[in-house]
Amino acid sequence: MSVETRREVGEEWSTIGGFFKQYELILILGDERDLLRLRTNFRKEDVYLYPTVLTPEEGRAILLNILRQANRLHETPRFYNTITDNCMVGLLPDFQEYRKNKNFDIRLLANGLSDQMAYENGMIASELAFDGMKQRYYANQYVADSPGTADYSRLIRPDLRPQ
């Protein structure tokens, strides 16, 4: 699932416009090959895929909450806001119950720092120091030369890669 702005054909992105209800929110549902591969192999965006400490039951509960949110968007559209309702902040209610540290942290508003916050709060299942963990779970390095999609899910997970 990816939270995106729903731009009309030909509509350009504007950070300033993101403050003024210029873009509706949309939740895009897809598999890893669709959502992550777009970012790793085509847009060349940095993608990190961290293992979490959530149980399968907790993961399922979060997924069901997100699907309910997608249905609510169908009934009542919401607008993207660069700070208060973006791709990170829009998901916080779905994860709030599972956050160990529920205090406000400015990194909640900065997507590029949310992994460090999750690491410090014990939400990432790794014994590595933060920098080593970030390097290990940098998904792009594992699929940069892989044009196919058959093994994508296995390739982006270093713990499942063939040795």
C-alpha positions as CSV (number, residue, x, y, z in Angstrom):
1,M,0.0,0.0,0.0
2,S,1.3,3.4,-0.9
3,V,-0.2,6.8,0.1
4,E,0.0,9.1,-2.8
5,T,-1.3,12.4,-4.2
6,R,-3.9,11.9,-6.9
7,R,-2.9,14.3,-9.6
8,E,-4.8,14.9,-12.7
9,V,-3.3,14.3,-16.1
10,G,-0.8,17.1,-16.8
11,E,-1.0,18.5,-13.2
12,E,2.5,19.3,-11.9
13,W,3.6,18.7,-8.3
14,S,4.0,21.7,-6.1
15,T,5.1,21.6,-2.5
16,I,3.3,24.9,-1.9
17,G,0.2,23.5,-3.5
18,G,0.4,20.6,-1.0
19,F,-0.4,23.0,1.8
20,F,-3.6,24.2,0.1
21,K,-5.8,21.2,-0.7
22,Q,-4.6,21.0,-4.3
23,Y,-4.2,17.2,-4.3
24,E,-6.6,14.5,-3.2
25,L,-5.2,11.6,-1.2
26,I,-5.3,8.1,-2.8
27,L,-4.2,4.7,-1.4
28,I,-2.7,2.5,-4.0
29,L,-2.8,-1.2,-3.3
30,G,-0.4,-3.5,-5.0
31,D,2.3,-6.1,-4.5
32,E,6.0,-5.4,-3.9
33,R,6.8,-5.8,-7.5
34,D,4.4,-3.0,-8.4
35,L,5.0,-0.6,-5.6
36,L,8.6,-1.1,-4.5
37,R,10.0,-2.0,-7.9
38,L,8.6,1.3,-9.4
39,R,10.8,3.1,-6.8
40,T,13.9,0.9,-6.9
41,N,14.3,0.2,-10.6
42,F,12.5,3.0,-12.4
43,R,12.3,6.1,-10.2
44,K,15.7,5.2,-8.6
45,E,14.4,6.3,-5.2
46,D,16.1,4.9,-2.1
47,V,14.1,2.0,-0.6
48,Y,14.8,0.4,2.7
49,L,12.9,-2.8,3.7
50,Y,13.3,-3.3,7.5
51,P,12.1,-6.4,9.4
52,T,9.8,-5.3,12.2
53,V,9.0,-6.7,15.6
54,L,5.3,-6.8,14.9
55,T,3.6,-10.2,15.1
56,P,1.7,-11.5,12.1
57,E,-1.5,-10.7,14.0
58,E,-0.5,-7.1,14.5
59,G,0.5,-6.8,10.8
60,R,-2.9,-8.2,9.8
61,A,-4.7,-5.7,12.1
62,I,-2.7,-2.8,10.5
63,L,-3.5,-4.1,7.0
64,L,-7.2,-4.3,7.9
65,N,-7.1,-0.7,9.3
66,I,-5.5,0.5,6.1
67,L,-8.1,-1.2,4.0
68,R,-10.8,0.4,6.1
69,Q,-9.1,3.8,5.5
70,A,-9.1,3.1,1.7
71,N,-12.8,2.5,1.9
72,R,-13.4,5.7,3.9
73,L,-11.5,7.6,1.2
74,H,-13.9,6.2,-1.4
75,E,-16.8,7.6,0.7
76,T,-15.2,10.8,1.9
77,P,-12.2,12.1,0.0
78,R,-9.3,13.7,1.9
79,F,-6.7,16.1,0.8
80,Y,-3.0,15.7,1.0
81,N,-1.1,18.2,3.2
82,T,2.6,18.6,2.9
83,I,3.0,18.5,6.7
84,T,-0.2,17.3,8.4
85,D,-1.5,14.6,6.1
86,N,1.3,13.2,3.9
87,C,2.5,9.7,3.0
88,M,3.9,9.2,6.5
89,V,1.6,11.1,8.8
90,G,-1.5,9.7,7.1
91,L,-0.5,6.2,8.3
92,L,0.3,7.1,11.9
93,P,-3.2,6.3,13.3
94,D,-2.8,2.8,11.9
95,F,0.5,2.3,13.7
96,Q,-0.2,4.3,16.9
97,E,-1.4,1.3,19.0
98,Y,1.9,-0.5,18.2
99,R,4.3,2.4,18.9
100,K,6.2,1.9,22.1
101,N,7.1,5.5,22.5
102,K,3.9,7.5,21.8
103,N,5.4,10.9,22.5
104,F,5.5,13.4,19.6
105,D,8.8,13.3,17.7
106,I,9.6,15.8,15.0
107,R,10.9,12.8,12.9
108,L,7.3,11.8,12.4
109,L,7.1,14.6,10.0
110,A,10.3,13.9,8.2
111,N,10.1,10.7,6.1
112,G,13.9,10.5,5.8
113,L,14.3,10.2,9.6
114,S,11.4,7.9,10.5
115,D,13.6,4.8,10.2
116,Q,16.0,6.1,12.8
117,M,13.1,6.8,15.1
118,A,11.7,3.3,14.6
119,Y,15.1,1.8,15.3
120,E,15.6,3.8,18.5
121,N,12.1,2.8,19.6
122,G,12.8,-0.9,19.1
123,M,10.4,-1.4,16.2
124,I,13.0,-2.8,13.8
125,A,14.2,-6.4,14.4
126,S,17.9,-6.1,14.0
127,E,20.9,-6.5,16.3
128,L,23.1,-4.3,14.0
129,A,24.0,-0.7,14.8
130,F,21.8,1.8,12.9
131,D,24.2,2.6,10.1
132,G,25.0,-1.1,9.5
133,M,21.3,-2.0,9.6
134,K,20.5,0.7,7.1
135,Q,23.1,-0.5,4.7
136,R,22.0,-4.1,5.0
137,Y,18.3,-3.4,4.4
138,Y,18.9,-0.9,1.5
139,A,16.8,-2.8,-1.1
140,N,18.1,-1.1,-4.2
141,Q,21.5,-2.8,-4.0
142,Y,19.9,-6.2,-4.4
143,V,17.8,-5.5,-7.5
144,A,19.7,-2.8,-9.4
145,D,20.8,-5.3,-12.0
146,S,17.7,-7.5,-11.9
147,P,15.3,-6.7,-14.8
148,G,12.9,-9.5,-14.0
149,T,10.3,-9.6,-11.3
150,A,9.9,-13.4,-10.6
151,D,12.2,-13.4,-7.5
152,Y,11.8,-9.7,-6.5
153,S,10.3,-10.4,-3.1
154,R,13.1,-12.7,-2.2
155,L,15.8,-10.5,-3.7
156,I,14.9,-7.4,-1.7
157,R,15.2,-9.3,1.6
158,P,18.9,-9.9,2.4
159,D,17.9,-12.6,4.9
160,L,16.3,-14.7,2.2
161,R,18.9,-14.2,-0.5
162,P,20.9,-17.2,-1.6
163,Q,24.4,-17.3,-0.1
